[in-house]
């Protein structure tokens, strides 16, 4: 029973990796088209965060676990699973709050720009908190993966792109708070700058993430400089932490045996998965030659 629950959690997690990465890639491919319909950028942010929340949520029938089976698990493992389930519920509540703030902010941009400026601080804090919580959960999930495989790679790529989309939200809020921090050409829309320039802000965020830089960010502005440096640092830290975690995992390549340095077992239910145990059983010590 315990192994079936662990296997179910892993399947849910891998479905999250694939679904989140697919939505993010579609959003990036359609970025050019979003310039003609900039209102859809906020919808895109909501969809991406919703996928990250919903695919790992008990609202989906396939994600629901039998409470009696969870209670019958060993105490340490059962507490770990309970924390995972509680975190899922908190993420869902956080996303609902972000949805309400987004709708209010968008309405204020159209009807009362001065109110929108004051709401931009709340908009920035709520969205930044939500996306960082999702990113942290994703990093923890990747760290607990039992083996290095294709699912882990898709999850790692999804997390990296999530940093870029988070940067787009940050820059979009800062645009309303400090328009002078950006070099923006006329957008040709009747919409407020906070909506019409949203695709441009997203592109500038990914330019900062990849350390290329964007001419949209004014070099003499502390606001744009801080945002750009922050996006770059988070992206580089994500890559560094991910590489450090991935290098310590056993590899399963067909029927080939792997030779790695053994490490301490992960204190997570996924470490007891049969694939993780099978990979760990193949680990051998390479003795130094004399």
N, C-alpha and C positions, 0 to 999 in steps of 0.2 A: 504493500500500500504506500509506504514511504517513497519507494522508488518511482511509483507511478505519479505521485504528486510532484516530485523533483523533475521528472521527465516532462510533465505538463507545463511546469513553470519555464523550462528551457524552450519548449515549443512556442509558448506565448512570447517569450523574449525575442526569439529569432524572427517571428512574424512581425514584431515591432520594428526590428532592424530593417527588414525588407520593405515594409510599408512606408516607413519614414523616409528612407533613402529614395524610393520611387517618387514620392510626392515632392521631395526637395529637388530632384533632378528635373521633373516636369516644370516646376516653378522657375528654375533657372533658364531652362530652354525657352519658356514663354515670357521671359523678362522683356524682350523687345516689344512684344505685343502688348504688354501691360502699360507701355507708354501711351498707347491710344486709349486705354481705359484704366487710369491710375486709381480709381476707386477700388479696383479689384485687388490692389496690393494688400490692403488691410484684411480683405477676405482671405487672401493667400496666407497671411500670418496666422489667422485664426484656424485655417485648415491644417497647416503644418503643426501647430501646437495641439490641435484636437487629435490629430493622428498619433502624436507622441503620448497623449493622455489616454485616448480611447482604446488604442491597440493594447494597452497595458492596464485596462480597466475592468473591474468586475461587471460593468454594464453589459459587456459581451458575454453571451451564454457560454462560449467555449473557454472563457477565462475564469469561470466560477469554480471554486474548489469546495469539496465536501467538508463542512465544518467539523463533523465527527472524525473524519480522517485526519484533519489538521490537529485536533486535540489529542489524537492517539499517537502522534509522533513523539519522539524523544524531546525532552524539555528544551534543550538548546536549539535544536532544529525547528521545533514548533514556534519558539519565540522569534526566530529569524524569519520564518514564513509570515507570522502575524505582523511583523514590522513591514514586510514587503506589501502586504495587503492594506495596511493602514496608510502607507505612503501613497498607494494608488488612490485611495479616497481623498487624501489631502490634495493631490494633484488635480483631481476633478473639480473640487471646490475652488481651487486657485484659478483654473481655466474659466469657470463661470464668472468669477470676479473680473478677470481680464476682459471677457466678452462684454460685460456691462460697462466697464470703463471705456472700452473702445467705441461702443455705440454712443456713449455720452460725449466723448471727445470729438468724434466725427460730426455729431450734430452741432456742437459748439463751434467748430471750425466754420460751418456754413452759416450759422445764425448769430453767433456772438463771439467774434474773434478775441476780444479781451478776456472773456471767460475761458476760451480755449488755451490761452497762454498760461493761465493759472492752473488749468487742469493738466497741462503738459507735464508738470512735475509728477502728479499722481500717475499719469499715463506711463511715464518713464519708469517709475519705481515698480509699479505693478507688473508691467511687461518684462522688465529686466529680472525681477524676482522669479516670475514664472519660467522664463527661458533658462535661467541659471539653475533652477531646481530640476528642470527636465534634463539639462546637460549633466548635472551632477549625478542624477539617477542613471543616466546612460553610461557615464564613466564607471560608476560602481558596478553596473551590470557587465560591462566589458572586462573589468578586473576580475569578476567572479566566473568568467567563462572557463570551463575545464580544459579546453584544448584550443589550439590555434587552427582556425578553419575559415571557410568562406563566409559563414554567418558573422564571425567576429570582424572580418574585414568590412562587410557591409555596415555593421553597426558603427565601426570606427569612422567610416566615410560619412555616415549620417550625422554623427556628432560633430565632425569638422564643419560640415555645411550648416549645421545648426548654429555654430558660432557666428558665421557670416550673416545669417538671417537675424540673429539677435542684434548684431551691429547695425543692420538696416533699421530696426525699430528704434535703437538709441539715436541714430543720426536723424531720423524723421522727427522724433520728439525735440531734439536740440534745434532743428530747423525752425520750429515754431517759437522756441524760447529765445533763440539768438539768430535771426536771419542773416545778420551781418557776418557771421562766421563762415559763410559759404559763397562760392562763386557760381551763381546759377543764371543761365540765360533765360529769356522769357519762355514760358511753357506753352503759350498759345491756347490755354484753357480758361474757362470762366471760373474754375475751381480755385480754392485757396491754395497757397503754396504748400502747406502741409500735406495736402492730398495730391496735387498735381506733380510735385517733385518727388513723391514717394519712390517711384522706380529708380530715379537718379540716385537717391540716397542709398538704396539697396546696392546698386552697382558700385558706389563709392565704398560701401562697407566691405564688399568682397575684394575690392582693390587694396584696401588697408589690410585685410586678412592675409592676402598673398604677398604683402610688403611691396607691392608695385606702386601704390600711391595713386591718388586721384586729384586732378586739377580742380575738382569741385570743392575740395577742402582748402580753405584760405590759409596760406602758410603763416601769416602773421597773427592768426587768431588762436588764443589759448583754448577756446572751446573746441574748435575742430582738431587742434593738435592733441588735446587730451583724449578726445574720442578715438582718434586714429591710433594713437599709441596704445590705448586700452584694448582696442580690438586686436591689434597685432600681438600684444603680449599674451592675451588670453589664447589666441590661436597657436602661438608658439609653445606655450605651456601645455596646451592640450596635446600637441604632437609629441612633446618630450615625455610627458607622463604616459601617454599611450605606448610609445616605443619601449619605455622601461618596463611596462607591464606585459607587453606582448612577448618580449624577448625571453621572459622567464616561463613561458607556457610550453608544454610538450606539443610536438607536431605530429599529426597523423596524416601521412602521405601514402595512401593505398595500403599495401602490405609491407612497406619498408619499415625497418626498425629505426628508431631515433636515438641519438646519443646526446643527452643534455645533462647539465648539472642539476641534481635533485634539489628541491626547495621545500619549504614548509608547506603543508597542505592548506588550502584555502578554507577559512572558517565560514563557509557558505554552503547552503544545501546543494548548489549545483556541483560542488566538488565531489558529491557522492553519486553523481550520475554515472551509469555504466560506461559511457564513452570516456569520461575522465578517468575512471578506474582502469579501463583497458589501456588507455594511453600511458598512465602512470606505471602499469605493470611492465611496459616495454622499455622503461628507462634503465639504462645500464651505466655503470661507472667505467670511465676510460682510465686505466691505470697508466701512470707515467712510465715511459721507457727508460731503462737504465743502460 
